[in-house]
Amino acid sequence: MQLQAKNILFLSLGMAPALALAQASDLELRLERCAVLGDASARLACYDGLAKTTPAVQAAGDNAIAAPAAGSEPARTQPAAPPPAPQVPAKVAALTTIPPEDTVSRMVQEWELDRSAKRGVFNFRPHKDTYLLLANYSTSSNDAPFQDFTPAGIKSKHVELTYQISFKMKLIEQLMSTPVDLWFGYTQNSFWQAYNRAASSPFRETNYQPELMLTTPLALDLGVLDVRYLTLGLNHQSNGQTSTLSRSWNRIYAEVGAEKGKFGVSFRLWKRLDNARSDNDNIDITDFLGHGDLTATYRFDGHELSVMGRRNFSTRHGALKVGWAFPLAANLKGYVQGFSGYGQSLIDYNYSQKSVGAGFLVDF
C-alpha cells in the first residue's frame, strides 16, 4: 500500500507543472480575447467574468503532501495553512491591465483577424448596426408605388418605427490553409407604419440582404491609418415583393477597412451583376445608389459617431447617413440617426427624402 501511495504521489507531482502550464496558457488566451474588446465596459465585464471562473495558477509543489517514511506512523494532521497568493505569469498579469480605448482594434475583434480574436466557426457575430428607432420622422413619403399596386394605395404617416437586425457567421476558418476566412452575413431592415392605425399598421417596406464574404487580414501601416483587412463579397438585396413593388439587385464588391486609435474607416466598391433590362424593376438603381460607399466611425468614452456617404458623380445622386450612439447599459446604447438623399430603402431607391429617428442600438 505504501508503494502504491508513493507512486500516486510521484505521478501527481509530475503532472502538476504540466497542469499549471496548461492553465496559464488557457488563461493567457482568454485574457487576450478580453483585451481586444472595443468597448471599455465590455472589456471590464470580460475581466470580471474571468476573475470569478478561472482557477488560480499555482506553482508546482505548493500543495504537495509529504510521503511518510517507511515504517513510521502517519504524521498528525495540522490545521491547513492559508493557501499562498496565486502566482500568475508576468505576461498574463500584464494583460489584466485594461488597455486604453484608443489602443484597442475594433476591426481585429469584429473580423477575428489574429489568434487571440479567433472564435471558430458557426458563432454569431455582429455585422452591421442592430438598432430600433422608436420614432423615425421623414419629411415626405413615397406612396406612388403602392398606388400602382393596389386601387386604394396607401397614405403613409411621416412617423414610423424602423429597425435593423444584422449578424454574420464564419463558415470556414483559414480556407485551404490560407489566412482567408469565409463568412455568411445577413441584414434585415424594416420600415413599419406602427402608428398608422387607420391603415392597420402595415409594414411599408422590408429589405433582406444575405451575403457571402471572403476576408483576409492585412498589416499595412500607412502612417495616418493602419489597414486591417480586405473583403471580397457577393451580395443580394431585395424587398421580397412582386409586380410593380418588386425591388432587387445583385452585386460583387471589395471592401478595405482601416483604423487609427479611436477612428475607423471602411471603403467599398461594387459592380452590379443583373444589368439586363428584361424583367428588371430597378434597372437604374446605380444611378441613385452609385458604385460604392464610405463609412467612418469615431469612438470616445463609450460614445460612437458614424457617418456613411455614397454618390454617383455622373448623375449627382447620393445619400448621407449620420449616427450617434451613447451609453445607457452594458450592451445597450441610445441611438440617434439622420438620413438625407436617395435609397433609404429599396422602395425609395429613386426617391429623395430626409429623416431623423431616435431609439436604441445593441452593441455586442
Secondary structure as GFF3:
##gff-version 3
##sequence-region A 1 364
A	DSSP	alpha_helix	2	35	.	.	.	ID=ss1
A	DSSP	alpha_helix	40	53	.	.	.	ID=ss2
A	DSSP	alpha_helix	90	95	.	.	.	ID=ss3
A	DSSP	three_ten_helix	101	103	.	.	.	ID=ss4
A	DSSP	alpha_helix	106	111	.	.	.	ID=ss5
A	DSSP	three_ten_helix	115	117	.	.	.	ID=ss6
A	DSSP	beta_strand	124	126	.	.	.	ID=ss7
A	DSSP	beta_strand	130	138	.	.	.	ID=ss8
A	DSSP	alpha_helix	144	149	.	.	.	ID=ss9
A	DSSP	beta_strand	159	172	.	.	.	ID=ss10
A	DSSP	three_ten_helix	175	177	.	.	.	ID=ss11
A	DSSP	beta_strand	181	192	.	.	.	ID=ss12
A	DSSP	three_ten_helix	197	199	.	.	.	ID=ss13
A	DSSP	beta_strand	203	221	.	.	.	ID=ss14
A	DSSP	beta_strand	226	238	.	.	.	ID=ss15
A	DSSP	three_ten_helix	243	245	.	.	.	ID=ss16
A	DSSP	beta_strand	248	260	.	.	.	ID=ss17
A	DSSP	beta_strand	263	272	.	.	.	ID=ss18
A	DSSP	alpha_helix	285	289	.	.	.	ID=ss19
A	DSSP	beta_strand	292	300	.	.	.	ID=ss20
A	DSSP	beta_strand	303	312	.	.	.	ID=ss21
A	DSSP	beta_strand	317	327	.	.	.	ID=ss22
A	DSSP	beta_strand	332	342	.	.	.	ID=ss23
A	DSSP	three_ten_helix	346	348	.	.	.	ID=ss24
A	DSSP	beta_strand	352	362	.	.	.	ID=ss25
###
